[in-house]
Each structure stands twice: as C-alpha cells, then as structure tokens.
Amino acid sequence: MSRKKYTTEERIRIIASFVRAAAHIIETDGFGGISIRRVASDAGYNSATMYLYFKDLDELITLACVTYLKDYCHELANTADQMQTAEQTYVHTWEVFCRYAFSLPEVFHHLFFAEHSVDLNKTVDRYYRIYPNFLDSLDGVINDMLHAGELHDRNLSVLEPLAEEGLIRSCDVALINELTVAYFGKMLAQRCKQLHDKSGGPGESPEDVGTCDVEIVSELTAKFMEAVHFLLVK
C-alpha cells in the first residue's frame, strides 16, 4: 500500500508540529532534553516521519531556535527610530543582540555557530514559510539583516554604513568584522560552558537562564561593547 501523499498545507502543519515540539522542549528542559524520539512523540508522529522533513535533529533544532529571534528583532525594530547615525545603529544592534545572546547562550550559539549556521538565511526563509506572519512588522533594514545568514554577513550589513559615512576606513571593514564576530563567538562559547558547568550538563532551560544571572549578562554585554568601541576607534 502506497504512503499517503500530503498536500503542501498538510506538510507545513507537520513541520510546524515538529518545530513547536522542539521549541517547547528547549524552553522547558533545555538542549539536554532533546532527542529524536521525544520530539517525534511530542509532535504526534514517529521518528521516521521526522526524517522526511529534516536532514537531522540538528537542522530541526536550528529551525526551532529561530523562534527565539522574535523578541530580539522586535525590540530592535521598536528602538530603531531612535538611532540617528550609522554608528548609533551599529552599537545599539550589538547591545540588544548581546543581551539576548548572553541570556540564551545555547540558543544563539546553535543559531550562529553550529553546523547549520552557514545556512541560517535558508533556515529563516523556511521558518517564514511555516509562519508567514513571523516578524512581518519589521522594517527593511532589520529584515535584510535577519535574512543575511551568517553572523559575519549580518554584521557587515550594519558595519559597512560606518565606512560610507567616513567613520571608519573601508579597508578596515573586513578586519573589524572578523575580529568582532570572533571575539563575540569566544565570549558566547565561554558563557555556554559557564552555564553547562553550573547546571552539571546542557539541561538548563532558556527560561531558567533568562531569569538568572542578570548581572552577569549585563557585565558580559558591557565587556563586549568595550571591544566594539575599541575596534571602531582603532
């Protein structure tokens, strides 16, 4: 007997079920609670069904993590009008990004530094197809940055205008971008390790992380922003 052929709408609903299940597990039990069997069971399907729509569990987790970009992007959009210069926009973008990233380090590390981060733009596009109203109120600049993909490309989209305004030299843009992203990646990895050691494993949920260590998040953000300002001055 041949397998039932699903319509496009049915396939999207199935994919959304897996995404919701994975996001819920991350929220309640952290990354340590995720397994193929559990996600499939919570979604209401078997493990084999998951592989019809995702290359592997890591790809599904990456898609589920996009959910956590919503609050960050909306805060950025709601405060964008207050930025008068390219430098203010660049600095503010990093400040907001750091607060969310250092509060949810495993989520942001998975999005921007894990295996599927090189295809983040495709992941975001796929998320839009599942949830077409996701971030539909964002302006063009933030939408462009969100779809830029890798963190290097995203940062370039807000860094290059500084060169256009003569605030930094065009020949320094690539180096500033590389150093900024590399330093951020190192700090984020250290934050992940800190929480991993604290909890005894990768099982602490984003909800737990987001409600604790507020001072540490603030300190890490301030430390990183010092580096951002230093690189711009240099």
Number of C-alpha atoms within 10 A of each C-alpha: 3 4 5 6 8 10 9 9 10 11 15 15 13 20 21 18 18 26 23 18 22 29 25 17 20 24 18 15 18 23 22 13 17 19 14 17 14 17 27 19 14 16 20 14 16 15 16 11 14 21 13 11 15 15 10 12 16 15 18 23 24 26 26 24 22 20 16 18 18 13 12 16 20 15 13 20 20 11 13 17 9 11 14 9 11 18 20 13 21 20 18 18 22 19 19 16 19 24 20 19 24 28 26 22 25 28 27 25 19 18 27 19 17 15 13 19 19 15 16 23 18 16 23 21 16 13 19 15 12 18 13 11 9 14 18 10 11 16 12 10 12 20 15 14 19 22 16 20 22 19 22 17 15 18 21 19 17 19 22 20 19 21 16 12 12 10 14 20 13 13 9 13 17 14 10 19 20 14 15 18 15 14 14 19 17 11 18 23 17 14 22 21 16 13 18 15 11 11 11 10 13 18 17 22 21 21 15 15 18 17 9 12 14 14 9 13 20 16 14 18 22 15 12 19 19 11 15 22 12 10 16 17 9 8
